[in-house]
């Protein structure tokens, strides 16, 4: 009887150790998965972003890649530099996988599309300044905006925090 109780206690301890080992392995696997997860893969549905030089921008996530995040709001469409996103305030769900084409789209594509539309846009920089005008020229790493006054401003893509146009 005494031996049975001893063996029972040893089996219970072994079971506890096995459970602890399993839990530690699960934690390691979870940490490994998170270590390979980009913040961009967490964006989906209705989201709110805190953008350097701009503040909070919210809308429905349309496109996410390494260069830009595109949001569709009620009255405007926003394209935001991934480098200017300071934090994700909220996100409904994880984004689906992006195609090879959408993952390659960057500022050049965005500004050429805006130039083709011909509509006025609001460009906000990472320093907090705002420029209103039309896209005139798109270079390899810059955009020239023609302001309403007729003055041209050349901005590097690296200085762009967000571009807002009408939907």
Secondary structure, 3 states (H helix, E strand, C coil): CHHHHHHHHHHHHHHHHHHHHHHHHHHHHHHHHHHCCCHHHHCCCEEEEEECCCEEEEEEEEEECCCEEEEECCCEEEEEEHHHEEEEEEECCCCCCCCHHHHHCCHHHHHHHHHHHCCCEEEEECCCCEEEEEEEEECCCEEEEEECCCCEEEEEHHHEEEEEEEC
